[in-house]
C-alpha cells in the first residue's frame, strides 16, 4: 500500500453524508420553488473566455482583480473558471440568439464556482451557488418578484427567520454620476486614511469603497453621504415601487444605504439576505439589477435583475438550525445462502420498480448482513432462506419495532408501502 495520503486542494472539500444531503436539499428546493415562479433551468460551461468575466464584472471588482482562476489553454486562448453565474448566463442569452423574442427570460441555474481567495468557514475556492435571473425586464415588479422567490426558497428551507432582507437603491445613471462626484469629493478629503485598494478605486469606481471590508475604510464609510439625495425622479419612482411590491409579496425587509454589492454592474436595486448566525460570513443571498451587462456580451440593451446564493452558507445555516435532512432509509434484502440469490434479486428489482429503495449485500452470512442493515439504518430486512423461497414468501423484519412476520413475495410492495 502506498504511503501517500492525498488531500483535496486547499479551499475545496468533499461532500459526503449529512453535508451532501444539506447541499442537495438546497438545490432541490430552489429548483422546485423557482419552477413555481416560471423559471427554467439553464446550464452554462464551467469555464468561459476570460473576457466574459473581465468585461462583465468590471476591472475594479475584487473578483477580476484578485480572485479569478485564469489560464491559457493549449490553443493559446485565455479562459477562466467561472467565478459567478450572471455574466455567463447573459453571454448565453446573446450567443443563442434569445435577445429579440420571448423576453423576459426567467432563468434558474445551480453549480460550482471558483475564486482564489483565503479559505475560511463558509468560504471556499471551489464553492457552489444557486442563481436566479430575469433577463429582459425593466419593471420594479421583476425586482420584487425575484426577491420574493428567494424569500420563498428560504422559507421552504426553514431559514426565513434566520436571514433578514436588506435593500438599497443605486439609482439610474444620472443619479449615480451625481452621487459619484459627491463620493469622490468626500473620500478625496480623507485620501490618506483610505486603504490602498480604496485609493485605486477612488477614481475608477468610488461606490466600491462603500463595500470595502477594511476597518479604516468602514469608519470613513459610516460618515459618507448616501445616494438618497441624488436620486432622479425616475430612480425614486423605481425605488418606491420596489418597496411597494415587496409589501405586496409580504416580504419583510429593512433599508440599508450601504449595500452596493461586490461587482461593478449593478444599478437601481441592490439587496442581500444577511444573518448573524454564521459569524463573519453574514450574506447568504444577494444580487440586484444590472441594465448593461447583456450589452457587454455583444447584445442589445437588456434590463435584467437577479441574485445568487452560496449553497455552502445556506447548508451551514441549516446545520446551525438543526435542519439536516434524514438519510433515505432502505429495505435490505437478505438471501440466507447463494441458492436464494436469484429469488432475492427478483424481489430487489420488484421493490425498486415500485419506487421502494432497496439493496442487497454482495457477501456475508445472515449475521453480517443484518449488522450492515442496522449500520445503514435500514427500515426493514427481507430474509429469504430455502424454506421461504420454496413457499414464495419472505420474513419481513421491522428494524424499528423489532417485529417479524411472514409475507408473500407478491404482497411485499403493498405491505412495505403500508
N, C-alpha and C positions, 0 to 999 in steps of 0.2 A: 504494500500500500504506500502511495506517495506521501511524503511528509508535508507537501504543500497544503496550505489552508487558504483557499481563495475567499475573499470578501467582496461584497458588492462595491462598486466605485463610490468614493466619498460623495455624500449628498444624494445617494439613492438607497433604496431598500426593497426587500421582498415583501409582498403582501400575501399573508398566509393566515388561515383560520379566522379569528374574530376580526382582524384588521381587514381582510379581504371582504368579509361579509358586510362590514360597515361601508366600505368603498363601493361594493356592488349595490347596496341599498340606496345610496345617494344617486347613482346613475339611473337605476331602475325607476326610482321615484320621480326624478327630474324628467326622464323620458316620458313617463305616463302623464304627469301633470302638464307638461308643455304641449303634448298632443291634444289635451282638452282645450287649449287656447289656440289651436290651429297651427302649431309649429311643426315643420317637417325636419327630419334629421338629415344632415349633410356630413360627409367625411372628406377632409382635405389632406394632402400629403403632410407627413411629419417634417419634411424639410422643403424649403422653398428657395427660389432665387433670393439672394441676400437683399436685393433692392426692395422686395415686397415689404420687409420689416424696416429697413433703414429709412425708406421714404414714408411708410405708413405711420411708424411710431414716433418719428421725429428725432433729430440728432441730439437734442438736449435731454432726452429721457435716459434714465439710468440703464434701462434695458438695452438700448442701442449702444450707448457709450461705454458700458462696462460689462454687460452680462450675457451677450449673445454667444452661442456656440457656432462660430462661423469657420468654414474651412473651404479650401479649393479642392474640387473633385478631380478625378483623373483626366477629365476633359478640359481642365483649366477654368471651369466655371466656379464662381463663388456662391456657395449655398449655406443656408443657416437652418439649424434645427429650430422649429417654431417655438418662440418664447411666449406666444399668446395666440388666440384664435382669430380675432376680428379682422386683422389685415389679410389673412389667408382666405377668409370667407368672402371678403369684398373682392379679392382677386378672382375667386371662383365665380362670383356673380358676373364679372366682366368677361372672363375667359369663356364662359359657357353661353354668352350672348343673352343674358337674362335681364339686362338693364332697361329694355324698351317695352316689355309687356308683362302683364300679370303682377305688377307691383302693388302693394309691398310683398316681399318675400319674408316669411317668418321662419327662422332657421334655428334649430337646436343642434348642438354638437357636443361631443364628450371625448376626451383623450388625453395623452401625455404631452407635457410642455417641458422645455429645457432652458434653464438660466444658470449661468455660472455665478453663483453668489454664496455667501457664507452660510453653510448649513446650520440650522438650529431647529428647535421644536416647531413643527408646523411649516417649516420652510426647507425645501429640498431642491437639488439641482435637476433632478427629474421629478416633476410633480404632475398632477392631473387636474383638469378643470372640466366643469360643465359650463356651457355657454349658450346664451340666447341672443339673437339679433333680429330686429325688424328693419329690413333693408328697403328703403324707398317710401318712408312715411315721415312727413314733416310735422304732423299734428302732435300737440302735447298729450293727447289721449293715448298715442302709441307709447310715449314715455311712461305714462302711468300704468298702462296695461303690462308692459314688460316688467315693471317693478312689482305689480300685483301678482304676476305669475311667479316671480322669485319668492315673494312672501308666501304664496300658496305652497310652493315646494318646501320651504322651511317649516310651515305648519304641518305638512304631511310627514316630515321627518321628526316632528316633535320638538323643533328647535326655535319656534317663533318667540317664545318667552325669553330665550337666551340671546337673541340678536335684535338690535334696535336699528331701524332705518334712519339714516341721516341724509338730508338732501340739501343741495345748493344749486344756484344758477351761475353759469359762467357767461351768460348773456350772448348777444349776437356779435358779429364782427365789430360793429361800431362801438358797442358797449365795451368790448374788451380792449379796443385801441385806446379809448379814453382812460380806462382803468389801468392799462399797461403803462401809460405815461405817468400816471399818479404813483404807481408802484416803483417805477424807475427813480422818480424824484425821492420817494421815501427811502428806498434801500440804498440809493447813492449817498444819502446823508449819513448812512451807517455802514458804508462800504467796508471799512477796516474791521468791523466786528463780524462780517459775513464769513462763512466757510469758503474754502477755495472753490468747491462745486458751485455754490451760490453766486460767487463773483463771476464765474463763467456764464452762468445763466442770466445774469442781470441784464445784459444787452440783448441776448437772443430770446429768452422767454422768462420774464420775471415772475409770471404766475407760478412757475415750477418751484420758486423759492418757498412759496407757501406750503408746498408738500415736503419740504426738507425735514429729515429726521435728526439733523444736528441740533444739539441742545441750545447752542448760542443762537442759531438761526431761529429756532422756535420762540425764543424770548423776543426777538425782533418782530416776528410774525404776529405775536399777540397784540402788538400796538399798530400794526399795518392797517391801512384803510380797507374797507370791504367794497365789493362791486355794487352794492345796493344803490348807492347814489349816482352810479354811472349808467344804469340800465336805460335803454331807449324805450319808447312806448311799446314797440313790438316785443322786445325782450321781456318787459314787465308783464305784458299780456300772456306770454308763454309761461312764465313763472307762476302767475296767478292761476292759470288754467290747470297746470300740473297739480298744484296743491288741491284745487277743487276736485279734480278727478281722483286723486288719491283718497280724499274723503269719501267720494262715491264708491270706490272699491273697498272702502273700510280698511285701509292700510294705515296703521299708526306710524307717525314719523316725527322727527324734530329737525329744525333747520340748523345747519352748521355752515357758516360762511367761509370756513377754512378748507372745505373739501374741494380739491382741484383734480384729484386722481394723478396717477404717475405717468401718463402718456400725453403727448402733445396734441392729439387730435380732437379732444373734447370741446363741445360748445353747448350753450344752454344748460341742460340738466346734467348734474353730476351727483352721484349718490353712493352710499356704502351701507351695508348691513354690518354693524360692529357689535362686538361682545367684550365683556370684561372677564370671561371665563377661561381665556387661553393665554393669559399673560400678555407679553408684548405683541403677539400675533392677533391683533384685535379685529381685523377686517376679514369677514368670511365670504362676502359677496359684494361686488362693486362694479360700477360702469357709468354710462351716461350717453349723451347724444353726440354724434360726430357727423358733420354735414359735408366734409370734404374728402373723406378717405377713399370713397369709390373713384373720385376724380384722380387721386394719386395713383390708382391702379390702371388708369387709362380709360375710365368710363365717364359718363356724363354726371352732372351734379345729381347726387342721390342722397337726400337726407335720411339718416338712419339713427337707430338707438339700440343699445344692448348692454349686457353685463356678462361677467364671468365670475365663477365661484370656485374656490380651491376645494377639491374633494377631500384632500388630507385634513384641511382645517374643519370642514363640516363633519368628517368622521371623528376627529378629536373631540368636537363639541358633543357628538352623540355619545362618545365614551364617557365624557365627564358627566353627562346627564343620565348615564346608565341605560342607554338605548341600543345596546348591541343586539342585532338580530340573532335569534336562535339558529343553530345549525339545523339543516334539513335532516329529519330523522328517517332512518332506513328500516326496511324489513330485511332481515338476514335469512337466506335460505341455506339450510344445512343438510347435505346428504351424509348419512352415517358412514357410508363406505363408497368406494368407487362405483360399485354396481348401481347405486341410486342416482348417480350424477346426471344421467340422461333425463330422468323424470324431474330432477331438481332444475335443470336448465329450462325445461318446458315451463315449469312453474315460474321461474325467474322472468322469462320473457312475457308470459301472460300478465304478470303483475305490471311490468314496465309498459306494456301496450295499453293497460288500463290507467296509466298515469300514476302508479304507485312506485315510489323509489325503492329499489331493491338491489341487493348484491349477494354474491356467493363467494366464499373464500376459496382459494385455489388449493389449499393443503391444510393438514392438521386433523387430529381426531375431534370427536364431539366436544370434549372439554376445552380444547384450544380454540375451537371455532366459537364456542359460547363466550369464552373470555374476550375474544376480539369483538363480538357483538356488543358486549357490555362496555368495552372501552370506546366503541363508536357511538355509544348512547342510542343504540337501535331501539325502536319501539316494540318490535316483536321478532321472534325467531320461528321459522317454519322448519321442523325437524322431520326428515323423511328417511326412515330405515327400511329394511327389507319387508317387514310386515305392512308398513304404511304404503309402500309402493305397490304391493300386491293388492291392497284394498282400495287404492285410489284416494288416499287421504294423507293428511299431514298433521303432525302435532303442532298446534299453534300455541306458542308460549308468549304470554303478555309480559314483557320485561319490566313494565312499571308496576303492575298489580301482582306479579309473581304467580299468576294462574296459568293453567294449561288445559287445552281442550282439543278433541279430535275434530277436524273439519275436512269435508270432502274437497278434493282439489278443485272441482268445478265451482265450489261456493266460496273460495278463498277471497276473490276480489270483493264480493259483496260483504263478506264478514270483516275484512280489513278496512273497507270504507266506513262501515258502521262503527 
